[in-house]
Amino acid sequence: MWNHTAFTERVGIRYPIVQGPFGGGVSSASLVAAVSNAGALGSFGANALSPEQILDVALDIRKRTDKPFAFNLWVNPPEEPAISSADFTRALGWMAPYYRELGIEPPARPKRFAQDYQVQVDAVLAVKPPVFSFVFGSPAPELVRECTKRGIFTIGTATTVDEAVALEKCGVSAIVATGFEAGGHRASFRLSAEESLTGTLALVPQVVDAVSLPVIAAGGIADARGVVAALALGATAVQIGTAFLACDESGAAKVHRDALFGAEARQTVLTRVFSGRLVRAIPNRYMNEMSARIAELLPYPSQNWLSGTLRAAATAQGRPEFLSLQAGQAASLIRHRTAGMVLEQIVSDVPSVISRIAAS
């Protein structure tokens, strides 16, 4: 059977499908539970959460499902890049027209622009999720060993073959090979993201040949055809992001979810204007206007925090032109607004796709 793979056996799920983890506060316990209860692997992107929030989310997920699920963190350096007061003041100046338009006050500078990764790791270990996944780097071998000791399955994320090899050396249990078609952030960590733009069709078989671990294909997969293609390339599972982000259960703003079903989702571009890191999203006014300042942007995580200061007001006012409308290149293939329907359609269509291939 197509759904019985090394990955499904090791993780204990029915279908070789992983819901992509969404950072920046758009993951939700309800989506994770819906995906896991339907037989796939739900994932919660916890990069923006405090340790206390991680504990609360884990309790919420476990109230909703007794099936395997994943927490995901960004492997961030121990120290944030230094930002001078002058740089911060200048960046606030660029944002001033947006604050006035949204009717909000410019924010005060925070003590930190992002959560402390090491403290987040401790919190995730404490809640002991069945699966712990990572982006933007290799988790420390000591951390991987600690996860193994606790029975936690670990997943690293690679955008190149070299990254996949590095992840295998650090001891992770499986690797997501993510092509540039994927929505959201490009999780590169060996070279710059701009130097790591290999497509899924080319990347997956190269990673499969280079490592001995289960490989999960990601990027441009939204229906049964993508699942079958990925399995044919040697992947043991797929990771689907945008199709689940569009679901009612996700934490994305309604205007974001609606945009994924619109004609504008047919075009997505890569940009650094939202977070300081390369991300694929639907073009909008903020992206177009801030692109003129690309050389002056603050680095991550400062830029990510700065653009995030617009998010709550823009969401409340239904203003998608100020949001990071993250979307993959397969967004126009999305048909359903609930996680259950997304999975039901894929599972029912895979056998017919395989039959058509066999008959051709």
Backbone hydrogen bonds, N-H to C=O, Kabsch-Sander energy under -0.5 kcal/mol:
donor,donor_aa,acceptor,acceptor_aa,energy
4,H,1,M,-1.4
5,T,3,N,-0.9
9,E,5,T,-2.2
10,R,6,A,-1.8
11,V,7,F,-2.4
12,G,8,T,-2.1
13,I,8,T,-1.4
14,R,39,G,-1.1
15,Y,39,G,-2.5
17,I,15,Y,-2.3
18,V,238,V,-2.8
19,Q,41,L,-3.0
20,G,18,V,-0.5
20,G,240,I,-2.8
23,G,21,P,-0.6
26,V,23,G,-1.0
27,S,22,F,-0.6
31,L,249,E,-0.7
32,V,28,S,-2.1
33,A,29,A,-2.5
34,A,30,S,-2.2
35,V,31,L,-2.5
36,S,32,V,-2.5
37,N,33,A,-3.0
38,A,34,A,-1.1
39,G,36,S,-1.6
40,A,35,V,-2.0
41,L,17,I,-2.5
42,G,40,A,-0.7
42,G,68,P,-0.7
44,F,70,A,-2.3
45,G,22,F,-0.5
45,G,43,S,-0.5
46,A,44,F,-0.8
46,A,72,N,-2.7
49,L,46,A,-1.8
54,I,50,S,-2.2
55,L,51,P,-2.0
56,D,52,E,-2.1
57,V,53,Q,-2.8
58,A,54,I,-2.3
59,L,55,L,-1.9
60,D,56,D,-2.2
61,I,57,V,-2.9
62,R,58,A,-2.3
63,K,59,L,-1.3
64,R,60,D,-0.9
64,R,61,I,-1.0
65,T,61,I,-1.8
70,A,42,G,-2.3
71,F,131,V,-1.9
72,N,44,F,-2.4
73,L,133,S,-1.9
75,V,135,V,-3.0
76,N,74,W,-1.6
88,F,84,S,-2.3
89,T,85,S,-2.6
90,R,86,A,-2.5
91,A,87,D,-2.3
92,L,88,F,-2.3
93,G,89,T,-1.7
94,W,90,R,-1.4
95,M,91,A,-1.3
96,A,92,L,-1.1
98,Y,95,M,-0.9
99,Y,95,M,-2.0
100,R,96,A,-2.4
101,E,97,P,-2.2
102,L,98,Y,-2.2
103,G,99,Y,-0.9
103,G,100,R,-0.6
104,I,99,Y,-2.5
117,Y,115,Q,-0.7
120,Q,116,D,-2.2
121,V,117,Y,-2.6
122,D,118,Q,-1.7
123,A,119,V,-1.7
124,V,120,Q,-2.5
125,L,121,V,-2.7
126,A,122,D,-1.9
127,V,123,A,-1.7
128,K,124,V,-1.3
131,V,69,F,-1.5
132,F,153,F,-2.7
133,S,71,F,-3.0
134,F,155,I,-2.4
135,V,73,L,-1.7
136,F,187,A,-0.7
143,L,140,A,-0.7
144,V,140,A,-2.1
145,R,141,P,-2.5
146,E,142,E,-1.9
147,C,143,L,-2.4
148,T,144,V,-2.5
149,K,145,R,-2.3
150,R,146,E,-1.5
151,G,148,T,-1.4
152,I,147,C,-3.2
153,F,130,P,-2.6
153,F,151,G,-0.5
155,I,132,F,-2.0
156,G,174,A,-2.2
158,A,176,V,-3.4
164,A,160,T,-1.8
165,V,161,V,-2.4
166,A,162,D,-2.1
167,L,163,E,-2.3
168,E,164,A,-2.2
169,K,165,V,-2.0
170,C,166,A,-1.4
171,G,167,L,-0.6
171,G,168,E,-1.0
172,V,167,L,-1.5
173,S,154,T,-1.2
174,A,154,T,-1.3
175,I,214,P,-2.3
176,V,156,G,-3.1
177,A,175,I,-0.6
177,A,216,I,-2.9
178,T,158,A,-2.6
178,T,176,V,-0.8
179,G,177,A,-0.6
179,G,218,A,-2.6
180,F,198,T,-1.5
182,A,179,G,-1.8
184,G,280,R,-1.7
186,R,278,L,-2.6
187,A,185,H,-0.7
188,S,186,R,-0.6
195,E,192,S,-1.0
196,S,193,A,-1.6
198,T,159,T,-0.5
198,T,196,S,-0.9
202,A,199,G,-0.5
203,L,199,G,-2.9
204,V,200,T,-2.3
206,Q,202,A,-1.0
207,V,203,L,-2.4
208,V,204,V,-2.7
209,D,205,P,-2.0
210,A,206,Q,-1.3
211,V,207,V,-1.7
216,I,175,I,-3.1
217,A,215,V,-0.5
217,A,237,A,-2.6
218,A,177,A,-2.1
219,G,239,Q,-0.6
222,A,220,G,-0.6
227,V,223,D,-1.7
228,V,224,A,-2.6
229,A,225,R,-2.2
230,A,226,G,-2.3
231,L,227,V,-2.3
232,A,228,V,-2.2
233,L,229,A,-1.4
234,G,231,L,-1.2
235,A,230,A,-2.0
236,T,215,V,-2.8
237,A,215,V,-1.0
238,V,16,P,-2.2
239,Q,217,A,-3.0
240,I,18,V,-2.8
244,F,241,G,-0.9
245,L,241,G,-2.3
246,A,242,T,-1.8
247,C,244,F,-1.4
248,D,337,R,-3.5
250,S,247,C,-1.5
251,G,26,V,-2.3
256,H,253,A,-0.6
257,R,253,A,-2.5
258,D,254,K,-3.0
259,A,255,V,-1.5
260,L,256,H,-1.4
261,F,257,R,-0.5
261,F,258,D,-1.4
262,G,259,A,-1.3
265,A,262,G,-1.4
266,R,263,A,-1.7
267,Q,264,E,-1.3
268,T,266,R,-0.5
269,V,281,A,-2.8
271,T,279,V,-2.3
275,S,277,R,-0.5
276,G,272,R,-2.0
279,V,271,T,-2.5
280,R,184,G,-2.7
281,A,269,V,-2.4
281,A,279,V,-0.5
282,I,325,L,-2.6
286,Y,321,E,-2.1
288,N,284,N,-2.5
289,E,285,R,-2.8
290,M,286,Y,-2.7
291,S,287,M,-1.4
292,A,289,E,-0.9
293,R,290,M,-2.0
294,I,291,S,-1.4
296,E,293,R,-2.1
297,L,293,R,-0.7
297,L,294,I,-0.7
302,S,299,P,-0.7
303,Q,299,P,-2.1
304,N,275,S,-1.0
305,W,301,P,-2.4
306,L,302,S,-2.5
307,S,303,Q,-2.5
308,G,304,N,-1.6
309,T,305,W,-0.8
309,T,306,L,-1.1
310,L,307,S,-1.4
311,R,308,G,-0.9
312,A,308,G,-0.6
314,A,310,L,-2.5
315,T,311,R,-2.8
316,A,312,A,-2.5
317,Q,313,A,-2.0
318,G,315,T,-1.2
319,R,314,A,-3.3
322,F,319,R,-1.6
323,L,320,P,-1.3
325,L,323,L,-1.2
326,Q,324,S,-2.0
327,A,280,R,-1.2
329,Q,181,E,-2.6
331,A,328,G,-1.4
333,L,330,A,-2.2
334,I,331,A,-1.9
342,V,338,T,-2.0
343,L,339,A,-2.3
344,E,340,G,-2.5
345,Q,341,M,-2.5
346,I,342,V,-1.9
347,V,343,L,-2.9
348,S,344,E,-2.2
349,D,345,Q,-1.8
350,V,346,I,-2.1
353,V,349,D,-2.2
354,I,350,V,-2.5
355,S,351,P,-2.3
356,R,352,S,-2.3
357,I,353,V,-2.0
358,A,354,I,-2.2
359,A,355,S,-2.0
360,S,356,R,-0.9
360,S,357,I,-0.7
